[in-house]
Amino acid sequence: MNKITLENNEYEIIKDYKNGYNKDELTNKYTDYFKDFDYIVGDWAYGKLRLKGFYDKKNKNCKEFNNIDNLDKYLKENCAFDCSYFVAKRK
């Protein structure tokens, strides 16, 4: 899979659904807000990339709404139907 370094954090793209991963767009959208998350999910809606941070369930900051185990629920309830998306895991 693809790897990318963003502000000294290394990520691996572990899921790229319907070619949702775009290195340039992710680099442009990434801010230090995401540095503490274990995962970054990027989904496309109306031609724009949206990012959301998620935690591994073992992380002390993990809550139900940002638990990566609930990714399918997030995609179904908060994203455009069958949208392109990617999942980046922090190394």
C-alpha positions as CSV (number, residue, x, y, z in Angstrom):
1,M,0.0,0.0,0.0
2,N,0.9,3.7,-0.2
3,K,2.8,5.5,2.5
4,I,2.8,9.2,3.2
5,T,4.4,11.4,5.8
6,L,2.4,14.4,7.0
7,E,4.0,16.8,9.5
8,N,6.4,14.2,10.8
9,N,3.7,11.5,11.1
10,E,3.9,8.5,8.9
11,Y,0.7,6.9,7.6
12,E,-0.1,3.9,5.5
13,I,-3.1,3.8,3.2
14,I,-4.8,0.6,4.3
15,K,-8.0,1.1,2.3
16,D,-8.6,2.9,-0.9
17,Y,-12.2,2.4,-2.0
18,K,-13.0,3.6,-5.5
19,N,-9.7,5.5,-5.9
20,G,-10.6,7.8,-3.0
21,Y,-7.0,8.4,-2.0
22,N,-5.4,11.5,-3.5
23,K,-2.0,12.4,-2.1
24,D,-2.1,16.0,-3.1
25,E,-5.6,16.6,-1.7
26,L,-4.8,14.9,1.6
27,T,-1.6,16.9,1.9
28,N,-3.5,20.1,1.3
29,K,-6.3,19.3,3.8
30,Y,-4.2,17.9,6.6
31,T,-3.7,20.0,9.7
32,D,-2.1,19.4,13.0
33,Y,-5.6,18.7,14.4
34,F,-5.2,15.1,13.0
35,K,-1.8,14.4,14.4
36,D,-3.1,12.5,17.5
37,F,-5.6,10.3,15.7
38,D,-4.7,6.7,14.9
39,Y,-6.6,6.8,11.6
40,I,-7.6,9.5,9.2
41,V,-10.6,8.7,6.9
42,G,-11.1,10.8,3.8
43,D,-14.4,10.7,1.9
44,W,-15.5,12.5,-1.2
45,A,-18.7,14.5,-1.4
46,Y,-19.6,16.9,-4.2
47,G,-16.0,16.9,-5.5
48,K,-14.6,17.8,-2.1
49,L,-12.5,15.8,0.2
50,R,-13.6,15.6,3.9
51,L,-11.4,14.3,6.6
52,K,-12.3,12.7,10.0
53,G,-10.0,11.3,12.7
54,F,-10.6,8.0,14.3
55,Y,-8.9,6.1,17.2
56,D,-8.1,2.5,17.8
57,K,-10.3,1.1,20.5
58,K,-7.1,0.7,22.7
59,N,-6.5,4.4,22.7
60,K,-7.6,6.2,25.9
61,N,-9.1,9.0,23.7
62,C,-11.4,6.5,21.9
63,K,-15.2,7.2,22.2
64,E,-18.0,5.5,20.3
65,F,-18.2,8.2,17.6
66,N,-14.5,8.1,16.8
67,N,-13.8,4.4,17.2
68,I,-12.4,3.0,14.0
69,D,-14.5,-0.2,14.6
70,N,-17.5,2.0,13.8
71,L,-16.2,3.1,10.4
72,D,-19.0,1.3,8.5
73,K,-21.6,3.1,10.6
74,Y,-19.9,6.5,9.9
75,L,-19.8,5.8,6.2
76,K,-23.5,4.8,6.0
77,E,-24.8,7.6,8.2
78,N,-22.5,10.6,7.4
79,C,-21.2,10.1,3.9
80,A,-22.7,10.2,0.4
81,F,-24.0,6.8,-0.7
82,D,-21.2,4.5,-2.0
83,C,-18.7,7.4,-2.0
84,S,-15.0,7.1,-2.7
85,Y,-13.0,7.0,0.5
86,F,-9.6,6.0,2.0
87,V,-8.3,5.0,5.4
88,A,-4.8,6.1,6.5
89,K,-3.3,4.4,9.6
90,R,-0.7,6.2,11.6
91,K,2.5,4.2,12.0
